[in-house]
Amino acid sequence: MLTLALLLIAVSAANSRPFNITYLMVPEVVWPGQDEVDIECRYDANFTILNWFKGSTEFFRYKPGAAPSTRSFPILGVGRIQLVACGPTACRLKLGGLSEEASGLYRCDIERDAPPHLFESRKAYMQVHGHEHRKPLLEGLAEEYAEGELIQAYCRAAPDSEIRWYINGHEMEDTRGKATLKKNSSRFDFVGLPPTMTMQCAEFRYGRLLGSKEFSARLKEVAHIKREEREKEKSNGVSLKTSYLRFISALFILNSLQVFWTFL
């Protein structure tokens, strides 16, 4: 009975605690010569997961009590993601190896997936000036893919680097170290509206990100595919009709020549 009472008190205390992001620190401008910056999300909340995003791409995750409790993912324009500290009141990161493509909207989300479900988010824009960063070459991708269509991409990176492939920020670990990626597309690869898939080729050396290149492709809708098929059928019909008319014309000319030689 005492245990149940203590549990109810603990749940009541967790539910009564505020669930807020109190401060978001993201520098507005990063000037040439500045190699790294700190970003920080401060909160007063009992959450189960914290996520950092640049645009729609997640690059850091913190789950208190999990093992490991933190995980980072490569993003375009950022060469290093270093954990400074994540704890009960704040999560601070150091971003290094910046290029101008690190410019963008940065967002901190906190969420509690246990009842009652709660969510809070705050964002800020960072502009990076005068930073150049090496990028691998990503080739072979189309602008649109139908469901089940073969995706084939090539990544040309430095000879002594390790290639890693990512789809929507999630690594395809079975392709690590391979310069070629082949897979059949799935509707679940495409997110958002319009449905879009982001393919990323990243090169690492000694576990550190050297550079990355990304490409976005849209899902080819069924209506679009059917329209293409109708246009193809129409084109084939026109070609067949043209061939038939040419054949009839050739027969007419041949018959005319036979009549002409008969009179001679």
Buried (B, 14 or more C-beta within 10 A) or exposed (E): EEEEEEEEEEEEEEEEEEBBBBEBBBBEEBEEEBEBBEBBBBBBBBBBBBBBBBBEBBBBBBBBEEEEEBEBBBBBBBBBBEBEEBEEEBBBBBBBBBBBBBBBEBBBBBBBEEEEEBEBEBBBEBEBEEBEBBBBEBEBBBEEBBBEBEBEBEBBBEEEBBBBBBBBBEBBEEBEEBBEBEBEBBEEBBEEEEBBBBBBBBBBEEEEBBBBBBBEBBBBBEEEBEEEEEEEEEEEEEEEEEEEEEEEEEEEEEEEEEEEEEEE
